[in-house]
């Protein structure tokens, strides 16, 4: 997931926050749904690590957008993208996994 996120941010340097959020949400949602195991606690640690990584990478992404720092950099890009643009917070996302009853 880290490599995938890094490559995406590297290749899409001038996307609007709406497009960036939409594409990152798809990646985050897919990763969480694939790796979430019911009644196992270690995915919570992985989600916290992913949240920290996204926060760091988005801060760097908006810091290098131009010679003058972006407004999102000054406001805390990760939190603004969550609140204003609907970015998924990995630690609070409850995937739509269904359990199979047999």
C-alpha positions as MATLAB code, in Angstrom:
seq = 'XXXXXXXXXXXXXXXXXXXXXXXXXXXXXXXXXXXXXXXXXXXXXXXXXXXXXXXXXXXXXXXXXXXXXXXXXXXXXXXXXXXXXXXXXXXXXXXXXXXXXX';
ca = [
       0.000    0.000    0.000;
       2.834    2.380    0.790;
       4.503    1.839   -2.581;
       1.180    2.220   -4.346;
       0.408    5.485   -2.508;
       3.900    6.865   -3.039;
       3.798    6.166   -6.775;
       0.313    7.637   -7.118;
       1.276   10.889   -5.368;
       4.508   11.093   -7.335;
       2.787   10.739  -10.730;
      -0.243   12.926   -9.961;
       1.335   16.111   -8.701;
      -1.290   18.550   -9.938;
      -4.582   16.855   -9.232;
      -7.348   18.719   -7.437;
      -8.140   17.667   -3.868;
     -11.446   16.150   -5.040;
      -9.791   13.869   -7.599;
      -6.935   13.037   -5.237;
      -9.402   12.109   -2.483;
     -11.536    9.987   -4.804;
      -8.558    7.961   -6.041;
      -6.944    7.575   -2.617;
     -10.276    6.472   -1.133;
     -10.458    3.638   -3.650;
      -6.953    2.497   -2.701;
      -7.547    2.800    1.058;
     -10.933    1.081    0.913;
      -9.529   -1.806   -1.119;
      -6.559   -2.250    1.194;
      -8.684   -2.185    4.350;
     -11.326   -4.548    2.974;
      -8.677   -7.007    1.809;
      -6.655   -7.066    5.013;
      -9.363   -6.706    7.674;
      -9.917   -9.920    9.581;
     -12.854  -10.005   12.008;
     -11.957  -10.501   15.700;
      -8.223   -9.979   15.129;
      -6.592   -6.941   16.706;
      -3.437   -6.422   14.648;
      -5.236   -4.786   11.677;
      -5.918   -1.847   14.042;
      -2.162   -1.263   14.353;
      -1.759   -1.516   10.586;
      -4.552    1.058   10.131;
      -2.842    3.435   12.568;
       0.432    3.000   10.685;
      -1.365    3.701    7.392;
      -2.981    6.823    8.871;
       0.420    8.099   10.017;
       1.953    7.325    6.627;
      -0.848    9.107    4.717;
      -0.567   12.126    7.006;
       3.175   12.356    6.388;
       2.966   11.783    2.632;
       0.112   14.242    2.079;
       1.987   16.887    4.056;
       5.020   16.351    1.797;
       2.793   16.305   -1.300;
       1.269   19.709   -0.557;
       4.566   21.148    0.640;
       6.194   20.579   -2.759;
       3.256   21.688   -4.928;
       4.818   25.076   -5.630;
       7.399   27.523   -4.393;
       4.786   28.962   -2.070;
       3.261   26.445    0.274;
      -0.257   25.332   -0.462;
      -3.151   26.358    1.793;
      -3.740   22.696    2.534;
      -0.170   22.367    3.806;
      -0.671   25.198    6.277;
      -4.019   23.851    7.474;
      -2.906   20.249    7.879;
      -3.630   18.516    4.579;
      -4.658   15.124    5.922;
      -7.233   16.483    8.369;
      -8.668   18.963    5.824;
      -8.991   16.221    3.206;
     -10.856   14.081    5.737;
     -13.207   16.826    6.933;
     -13.824   18.805    3.749;
     -13.265   16.374    0.874;
     -14.269   13.045    2.427;
     -10.947   11.203    2.543;
     -11.269    7.932    4.434;
      -9.545    7.867    7.813;
      -8.125    4.316    7.976;
      -8.523    4.133   11.757;
     -12.248    4.962   11.635;
     -13.302    3.124    8.493;
     -15.443    0.068    9.089;
     -15.283   -1.950    5.904;
     -18.361   -3.456    4.323;
     -17.276   -7.032    4.931;
     -19.994   -9.572    5.205;
     -19.727  -12.703    7.256;
     -20.696  -16.028    5.784;
     -22.985  -18.080    7.988;
     -22.855  -21.769    7.451;
];
